[in-house]
Amino acid sequence: MGELRLMALDNEDLGVISAHMQDSVFKVGDMSFAPKLEQFSLAANRFDWEQSDQRKKPYERHRAALVFKRVQAVRSSGINRRNRDDVLSMLAIRFEQKGEGPDGTIELTLAGNATIALDVECIEVQLADIGGAWETAHKPRHPDTGE
């Protein structure tokens, strides 16, 4: 498979990006918020779930950039932002609409009961692989779901 490049402009699109980012790992220091640009971004090691379905091939991870635009504010819980080398694991990305308009909160749910909440004007998210793939011996496991 070639390099992944996706864009989300609605909740359905965001669900696709969430699926591709499930079990991605990244360091606290790989996150940044640029208030003047209204942009939150992170660089992560994305587990390639599509590749993992082909049992004859080894598991793979890709370096990926995830960029959220039109971000007004960022809040986090369960993360010590001073420990820049702490590794976080992505479980899901969800959007909660505020009212009838396009604005709301995008929540990044992380392992260990940690979260990152992004107050956004609307959904505008980009995901792109930014480096080659490498093999990994381990497939992420989800004991609660049997995977």
Backbone as CSV, one residue per row, in Angstrom:
resi,resn,N_x,N_y,N_z,CA_x,CA_y,CA_z,C_x,C_y,C_z
1,MET,0.843,-1.185,0.000,0.000,0.000,0.000,0.878,1.234,0.000
2,GLY,0.436,2.289,-0.712,1.180,3.528,-0.750,0.998,4.324,0.525
3,GLU,1.579,5.501,0.542,1.451,6.361,1.721,0.005,6.798,1.901
4,LEU,-0.438,6.790,3.148,-1.805,7.167,3.489,-1.928,8.684,3.538
5,ARG,-2.970,9.220,2.919,-3.280,10.648,2.959,-4.798,10.774,3.025
6,LEU,-5.290,11.305,4.151,-6.731,11.440,4.348,-7.068,12.831,4.855
7,MET,-8.309,13.248,4.593,-8.813,14.514,5.113,-10.220,14.282,5.639
8,ALA,-10.522,14.882,6.784,-11.857,14.774,7.371,-12.489,16.149,7.443
9,LEU,-13.724,16.235,6.935,-14.491,17.474,7.003,-15.835,17.266,7.697
10,ASP,-16.119,16.012,8.089,-17.348,15.727,8.826,-17.102,14.556,9.775
11,ASN,-18.106,14.229,10.560,-17.971,13.202,11.584,-17.677,11.821,10.989
12,GLU,-18.274,11.520,9.858,-18.033,10.227,9.207,-16.570,10.108,8.764
13,ASP,-16.053,11.169,8.143,-14.646,11.185,7.738,-13.724,11.037,8.949
14,LEU,-14.085,11.706,10.046,-13.277,11.647,11.263,-13.221,10.218,11.803
15,GLY,-14.301,9.461,11.657,-14.316,8.068,12.069,-13.300,7.222,11.305
16,VAL,-13.116,7.537,10.029,-12.120,6.824,9.209,-10.716,7.144,9.725
17,ILE,-10.454,8.412,9.998,-9.146,8.793,10.532,-8.929,8.153,11.894
18,SER,-9.952,8.121,12.725,-9.850,7.489,14.033,-9.443,6.025,13.898
19,ALA,-10.048,5.317,12.955,-9.720,3.901,12.752,-8.261,3.723,12.347
20,HIS,-7.762,4.605,11.504,-6.363,4.517,11.070,-5.391,4.913,12.182
21,MET,-5.838,5.738,13.116,-4.954,6.187,14.201,-5.055,5.321,15.456
22,GLN,-5.993,4.381,15.484,-6.128,3.503,16.650,-4.814,2.782,16.902
23,ASP,-4.361,2.834,18.156,-3.123,2.202,18.621,-1.862,2.903,18.119
24,SER,-1.995,4.121,17.616,-0.811,4.921,17.315,-0.157,5.316,18.625
25,VAL,1.153,5.427,18.612,1.883,5.867,19.792,2.677,7.115,19.442
26,PHE,2.768,8.019,20.428,3.511,9.261,20.218,3.961,9.788,21.569
27,LYS,4.981,10.626,21.532,5.492,11.234,22.756,4.795,12.560,23.012
28,VAL,4.733,12.922,24.275,4.158,14.217,24.655,4.857,15.335,23.866
29,GLY,6.159,15.218,23.690,6.927,16.230,22.962,6.639,16.288,21.473
30,ASP,5.884,15.300,20.951,5.539,15.288,19.529,4.231,16.018,19.235
31,MET,3.661,16.652,20.277,2.424,17.416,20.100,2.749,18.909,20.111
32,SER,1.985,19.683,19.346,2.163,21.136,19.407,0.852,21.838,19.073
33,PHE,0.669,22.993,19.709,-0.487,23.846,19.447,0.022,25.214,19.054
34,ALA,-0.407,25.684,17.898,-0.045,27.011,17.393,-1.318,27.858,17.401
35,PRO,-1.578,28.609,18.508,-2.834,29.367,18.616,-3.057,30.359,17.480
36,LYS,-2.004,31.039,17.043,-2.177,32.031,15.971,-2.585,31.377,14.655
37,LEU,-2.113,30.159,14.425,-2.488,29.418,13.219,-3.761,28.602,13.419
38,GLU,-4.250,28.563,14.684,-5.417,27.755,15.053,-5.203,26.302,14.643
39,GLN,-4.035,25.761,15.006,-3.673,24.422,14.559,-3.043,23.608,15.692
40,PHE,-3.509,22.374,15.865,-2.925,21.412,16.792,-2.415,20.257,15.957
41,SER,-1.188,19.827,16.208,-0.639,18.728,15.419,0.142,17.777,16.300
42,LEU,0.281,16.569,15.796,1.127,15.584,16.461,1.711,14.656,15.414
43,ALA,2.895,14.134,15.732,3.553,13.131,14.892,3.504,11.824,15.663
44,ALA,3.049,10.759,15.010,2.828,9.486,15.701,3.367,8.323,14.879
45,ASN,3.556,7.213,15.564,3.882,5.952,14.904,2.578,5.174,14.791
46,ARG,2.037,5.177,13.585,0.715,4.611,13.312,0.827,3.118,13.012
47,PHE,0.012,2.298,13.716,-0.028,0.873,13.413,-0.886,0.673,12.171
48,ASP,-0.401,-0.109,11.207,-1.110,-0.330,9.945,-2.059,-1.514,10.096
49,TRP,-3.303,-1.217,10.500,-4.292,-2.269,10.712,-4.663,-2.970,9.415
50,GLU,-4.695,-2.271,8.288,-5.010,-2.912,7.006,-3.951,-3.958,6.661
51,GLN,-2.709,-3.619,6.860,-1.607,-4.538,6.584,-1.664,-5.749,7.514
52,SER,-2.129,-5.561,8.738,-2.132,-6.644,9.722,-3.125,-7.747,9.361
53,ASP,-4.084,-7.444,8.489,-5.053,-8.454,8.074,-4.446,-9.476,7.119
54,GLN,-3.327,-9.125,6.522,-2.635,-10.028,5.608,-1.604,-10.817,6.417
55,ARG,-1.996,-11.942,6.986,-1.205,-12.693,7.970,0.167,-13.126,7.462
56,LYS,0.366,-13.211,6.169,1.662,-13.662,5.644,2.720,-12.573,5.714
57,LYS,2.299,-11.342,5.905,3.229,-10.220,5.961,3.456,-9.808,7.413
58,PRO,4.622,-9.232,7.709,4.874,-8.769,9.085,4.025,-7.536,9.408
59,TYR,3.826,-7.296,10.705,3.112,-6.096,11.129,3.966,-4.880,10.818
60,GLU,3.306,-3.748,10.560,4.032,-2.527,10.197,3.512,-1.314,10.967
61,ARG,4.414,-0.372,11.154,4.065,0.962,11.639,4.584,1.976,10.624
62,HIS,3.914,3.140,10.593,4.302,4.250,9.719,4.401,5.516,10.557
63,ARG,5.349,6.373,10.253,5.395,7.689,10.879,4.334,8.517,10.179
64,ALA,3.481,9.166,10.964,2.359,9.917,10.394,2.191,11.253,11.096
65,ALA,1.690,12.222,10.359,1.358,13.538,10.908,-0.159,13.666,10.944
66,LEU,-0.666,14.104,12.093,-2.096,14.330,12.277,-2.270,15.800,12.619
67,VAL,-3.024,16.528,11.792,-3.158,17.975,11.941,-4.640,18.343,12.054
68,PHE,-4.958,19.068,13.115,-6.310,19.580,13.350,-6.281,21.076,13.105
69,LYS,-7.160,21.577,12.260,-7.209,23.004,11.945,-8.440,23.633,12.577
70,ARG,-8.444,24.971,12.629,-9.538,25.760,13.203,-9.749,25.453,14.683
71,VAL,-8.622,25.233,15.379,-8.650,24.905,16.802,-8.599,26.197,17.619
72,GLN,-9.584,26.375,18.490,-9.673,27.571,19.320,-8.976,27.400,20.672
73,ALA,-9.029,26.180,21.224,-8.436,25.919,22.541,-8.123,24.435,22.660
74,VAL,-7.139,24.138,23.519,-6.727,22.753,23.771,-6.693,22.529,25.276
75,ARG,-7.281,21.409,25.705,-7.233,20.996,27.112,-6.779,19.547,27.157
76,SER,-6.116,19.185,28.246,-5.719,17.789,28.394,-5.961,17.335,29.817
77,SER,-6.120,16.029,29.974,-6.318,15.424,31.277,-5.513,14.135,31.317
78,GLY,-4.820,13.901,32.439,-4.057,12.676,32.592,-2.726,12.675,31.876
79,ILE,-2.258,13.854,31.460,-0.984,13.983,30.743,-0.122,15.004,31.475
80,ASN,1.113,14.640,31.773,2.068,15.591,32.339,2.876,16.167,31.171
81,ARG,2.529,17.371,30.757,3.148,17.971,29.573,4.623,18.299,29.766
82,ARG,5.098,18.288,31.012,6.524,18.526,31.264,7.374,17.289,30.955
83,ASN,6.749,16.118,30.985,7.467,14.871,30.676,7.368,14.593,29.180
84,ARG,8.180,15.303,28.408,8.096,15.280,26.950,8.391,13.908,26.337
85,ASP,9.061,13.017,27.094,9.375,11.685,26.571,8.343,10.626,26.941
86,ASP,7.304,11.001,27.709,6.241,10.046,28.026,5.551,9.633,26.728
87,VAL,5.272,8.337,26.612,4.630,7.805,25.414,3.132,7.654,25.663
88,LEU,2.336,8.155,24.725,0.879,8.092,24.783,0.390,7.161,23.681
89,SER,-0.735,6.501,23.929,-1.303,5.575,22.953,-2.739,5.995,22.631
90,MET,-3.008,6.195,21.347,-4.320,6.656,20.878,-5.317,5.498,20.829
91,LEU,-6.476,5.715,21.400,-7.545,4.723,21.321,-8.604,5.126,20.303
92,ALA,-9.021,6.399,20.322,-10.087,6.843,19.414,-10.096,8.359,19.306
93,ILE,-10.739,8.844,18.251,-10.960,10.277,18.037,-12.453,10.457,17.788
94,ARG,-13.071,11.337,18.582,-14.525,11.554,18.468,-14.836,13.047,18.442
95,PHE,-15.997,13.375,17.858,-16.444,14.766,17.783,-17.768,14.904,18.513
96,GLU,-17.847,15.933,19.356,-19.093,16.276,20.062,-19.516,17.655,19.586
97,GLN,-20.623,17.724,18.856,-21.134,18.985,18.328,-21.731,19.805,19.459
98,LYS,-21.497,21.140,19.441,-22.012,22.008,20.513,-23.496,22.274,20.371
99,GLY,-23.889,22.729,19.227,-25.293,23.081,19.003,-25.692,22.632,17.617
100,GLU,-26.293,23.550,16.881,-26.701,23.217,15.522,-25.655,23.607,14.493
101,GLY,-24.655,24.365,14.897,-23.595,24.778,13.990,-22.515,23.721,13.849
102,PRO,-21.464,24.046,13.111,-20.391,23.069,12.884,-19.366,22.991,14.019
103,ASP,-19.462,23.886,15.010,-18.456,23.923,16.067,-18.721,22.855,17.115
104,GLY,-17.658,22.528,17.853,-17.769,21.511,18.895,-16.414,21.165,19.463
105,THR,-16.300,19.963,20.000,-15.067,19.509,20.623,-14.655,18.170,20.026
106,ILE,-13.418,18.100,19.573,-12.831,16.842,19.135,-12.062,16.292,20.327
107,GLU,-12.380,15.060,20.706,-11.709,14.442,21.842,-10.831,13.292,21.371
108,LEU,-9.557,13.352,21.761,-8.629,12.262,21.517,-8.590,11.440,22.793
109,THR,-9.090,10.219,22.727,-9.108,9.331,23.878,-7.831,8.506,23.849
110,LEU,-7.092,8.558,24.958,-5.802,7.891,25.052,-5.845,6.807,26.121
111,ALA,-4.933,5.862,26.034,-4.830,4.814,27.050,-4.507,5.459,28.394
112,GLY,-4.859,4.769,29.472,-4.561,5.271,30.806,-5.485,6.385,31.248
113,ASN,-6.695,6.447,30.679,-7.688,7.473,31.027,-7.222,8.898,30.747
114,ALA,-6.346,9.071,29.789,-5.900,10.406,29.391,-6.728,10.880,28.196
115,THR,-6.917,12.190,28.098,-7.655,12.762,26.974,-7.039,14.093,26.557
116,ILE,-7.273,14.423,25.305,-6.950,15.744,24.775,-8.229,16.245,24.127
117,ALA,-8.689,17.425,24.533,-9.917,18.006,23.991,-9.554,19.243,23.178
118,LEU,-10.050,19.294,21.956,-9.798,20.413,21.050,-11.121,21.103,20.761
119,ASP,-11.260,22.364,21.162,-12.440,23.151,20.806,-12.212,23.672,19.396
120,VAL,-13.110,23.306,18.470,-12.919,23.634,17.057,-14.114,24.389,16.484
121,GLU,-13.848,25.224,15.471,-14.908,25.910,14.733,-15.690,24.923,13.889
122,CYS,-14.977,23.897,13.384,-15.570,22.857,12.556,-14.542,21.733,12.432
123,ILE,-14.959,20.620,11.862,-14.035,19.508,11.649,-13.210,19.792,10.402
124,GLU,-11.903,19.872,10.574,-10.956,19.980,9.459,-9.667,19.317,9.924
125,VAL,-9.491,18.065,9.523,-8.390,17.238,10.011,-7.679,16.589,8.832
126,GLN,-6.354,16.540,8.911,-5.560,15.877,7.885,-4.667,14.832,8.533
127,LEU,-4.561,13.674,7.889,-3.676,12.599,8.312,-2.839,12.216,7.108
128,ALA,-1.519,12.166,7.301,-0.633,11.784,6.198,0.578,11.041,6.735
129,ASP,0.920,9.938,6.057,2.174,9.267,6.368,3.309,10.164,5.911
130,ILE,4.325,10.284,6.755,5.431,11.196,6.440,6.769,10.469,6.409
131,GLY,6.741,9.164,6.456,7.974,8.386,6.413,7.664,6.973,5.973
132,GLY,8.698,6.214,5.737,8.527,4.838,5.315,7.989,3.960,6.430
133,ALA,7.594,2.766,6.048,7.084,1.788,7.010,8.238,0.975,7.580
134,TRP,8.041,0.456,8.794,9.011,-0.467,9.370,8.258,-1.597,10.054
135,GLU,8.915,-2.733,10.136,8.308,-3.901,10.749,8.275,-3.770,12.256
136,THR,7.230,-4.335,12.832,7.128,-4.435,14.281,6.659,-5.854,14.602
137,ALA,7.205,-6.416,15.648,6.877,-7.800,16.008,5.546,-7.907,16.737
138,HIS,5.054,-6.793,17.237,3.879,-6.845,18.104,2.658,-6.193,17.481
139,LYS,1.543,-6.904,17.554,0.244,-6.364,17.157,-0.432,-5.873,18.436
140,PRO,-0.944,-4.654,18.461,-1.642,-4.167,19.655,-2.788,-5.097,20.027
141,ARG,-2.981,-5.270,21.323,-4.029,-6.152,21.824,-5.054,-5.356,22.617
142,HIS,-6.280,-5.818,22.554,-7.378,-5.204,23.279,-8.073,-6.300,24.079
143,PRO,-7.599,-6.568,25.295,-8.152,-7.672,26.093,-9.661,-7.593,26.307
144,ASP,-10.215,-6.402,26.424,-11.651,-6.254,26.674,-12.495,-6.678,25.475
145,THR,-11.904,-6.596,24.269,-12.671,-6.932,23.063,-12.273,-8.275,22.467
146,GLY,-11.277,-8.907,23.047,-10.848,-10.201,22.539,-9.822,-10.123,21.427
147,GLU,-9.448,-8.913,21.000,-8.436,-8.785,19.941,-7.049,-8.753,20.523
